[in-house]
Amino acid sequence: MPAMEALPHRTLHRAQDDKGIVEVIEDGVTRTLYFGTRAKQSCMLLDNPQVLVLSYTQAMTAALLFQPAPRKVLLLGLGGGSLACFLHHHFPDCQILAVEQRATVVETAREFFALPSDARLRIHTDSALDYLARPDRETFDLILVDLFSATGMDGELEEAAFFARCRERLAPGGVLSVNLWASRPNVCRQHIKRLKQACDGQVLELPLGDCGNLIALGLTQAFPVKRLNTLKTAAGALFQRFGIDYPGYLDRLRRRNRFRLRFLLG
């Protein structure tokens, strides 16, 4: 994750719970959430809160290449609510459920990060695993997993059943987008292995060149070769709509996963 820049800044908020420190720092242009280390957990433009500032949050929305019109989205991990604000703003017919274990983080997002407060955004304070084990079996078009602590990926991702439970909650045609920390390659490979097992091998890796993150996309269905041109068109349309480099993501996906794509898309 990107480090804190050496810009003039002031601390707006500092709290502590049993998981550690929660800080909000502002530099006049952005407002940023930290968990007591130099790693940015969320970042918001003060004059445009729905814009995704951090490159890994932008890349997580590469799932829109495969599911461009989500009606129900599950966010596992809230942070400052960047993804929630983006989806809420751009998809007015979309229902969003965010699951965040730390009540302190939820309170901070509501107070300092322009988190929407209408009925389209529900927030459930619980661990991701406990939520996924609930008997209601609600399903989603997109599941975005961004579970990080102050020191790296949250321990919930280590649980053997985690990705299988996520896969069970995907609706037909749904996509699972997972933010992983490639700076810990052995751990990252284990997560990818479990994700492939849960998604019958239908996993694409999207590396990010400017930080230590890697986005993994778990698909619920294969895509035939004839849809590749459609994805190119869709990537251009998404770029025009959101100003995010979806054509670049598609190119990176093709290069990183070219042999796997022959299987998935052939």
C-alpha positions, -999 to +999 in steps of 0.1 A: +000+000+000+012+035-007+031+053+021+021+087+036+035+116+016+055+143+033+028+170+029+015+195+054-012+178+073-033+178+105-048+151+125-086+154+126-093+123+147-076+097+167-092+068+185-083+034+198-102+001+202-091-035+209-077-038+174-055-007+176-054+029+165-077+046+140-065+080+127-079+105+102-053+129+087-061+158+063-037+177+040-061+203+025-068+182-006-074+147+007-085+131+039-069+097+047-076+069+071-047+051+089-046+023+114-016+036+133+010+028+106+021+045+074-002+024+052-032+042+038-064+024+045-087+048+026-083+082+010-110+108+000-108+139-021-124+166+000-142+182-030-152+149-047-158+121-021-171+095-046-138+095-066-115+064-059-081+079-051-060+048-042-049+027-071-059-006-055-095+006-049-097+015-086-083-019-096-108-037-074-136-023-096-121-043-126-148-067-116-171-044-135-156-057-168-173-090-161-204-077-142-211-042-154-245-037-139-245-049-103-278-047-084-265-061-051-230-057-037-213-070-006-183-052+008-162-072+033-142-045+050-154-009+050-124+013+059-133+049+051-160+037+027-143+047-006-158+018-025-192+022-009-193+059-019-182+051-054-208+024-060-236+044-042-230+074-064-226+057-098-251+028-094-283+044-081-303+011-084-277-009-065-282-021-029-249-022-009-241-042+022-209-034+040-196-057+067-170-042+091-158-058+123-147-026+140-174-003+153-148+024+156-140+023+119-177+025+110-182+055+133-151+072+118-163+066+082-197+081+090-182+112+107-153+120+084-157+103+050-190+113+037-205+079+040-240+078+025-268+074+051-298+062+030-314+028+028-294+017-002-263+013+020-266-011+049-237-016+074-234-047+095-209-046+123-195-082+125-166-102+113-167-112+077-166-149+085-195-146+110-216-128+084-208-153+057-220-181+081-254-165+086-283-187+075-301-161+054-279-170+023-283-136+006-265-135-027-247-107-045-236-097-080-203-084-067-183-092-035-154-069-028-130-082-002-107-056+014-098-069+048-066-053+061-053-046+096-025-022+105+002-048+096-013-064+064-040-088+053-065-097+080-063-132+096-098-140+084-084-146+049-063-174+064-094-195+073-097-224+049-134-219+043-133-181+037-133-180-001-156-210-004-182-191+017-177-160-004-183-181-036-215-195-021-228-159-017-223-150-054-253-149-076-251-164-111-227-143-132-213-127-100-177-118-095-155-119-064-128-092-062-101-096-035-074-072-025-042-091-016-008-079-005+017-093-030+046-081-008+041-113+012+043-137-018+041-170+001+009-159+019-005-143-013+001-176-032-018-195-005-048-171-008-048-175-046-047-213-042-077-213-019-095-189-041-090-211-072-103-241-052-134-222-043-140-209-079-131-241-098-099-225-111-117-195-126-094-169-111-076-140-128-048-120-113-044-083-118-010-070-106-005-034-097+028-018-107+027+012-083+022-006-050+025-040-033-011-050-040-025-077-063-062-080-072-077-115-077-109-119-096-130-150-090-155-157-117-187-178-116-188-186-153-164-189-182-163-164-210-162-176-247-135-161-270-161-142-290-167-120-259-132-107-258-140-079-282-170-071-261-148-067-231-126-043-250-156-022-259-169-024-223-134-014-210-135+017-231-170+026-220-161+021-184-131+044-188-153+071-204-178+068-175-155+067-145-121+079-157-104+047-145-080+028-167-101-003-175-085-008-209-051-010-191-066-035-166-079-056-194-045-056-211-028-065-178-053-093-172-046-107-206-008-106-202-007-120-167-033-148-173-027-155-210-025-193-206-053-194-181-074-173-203-071-199-231-089-223-207-114-198-193-122-180-225-116-208-250 
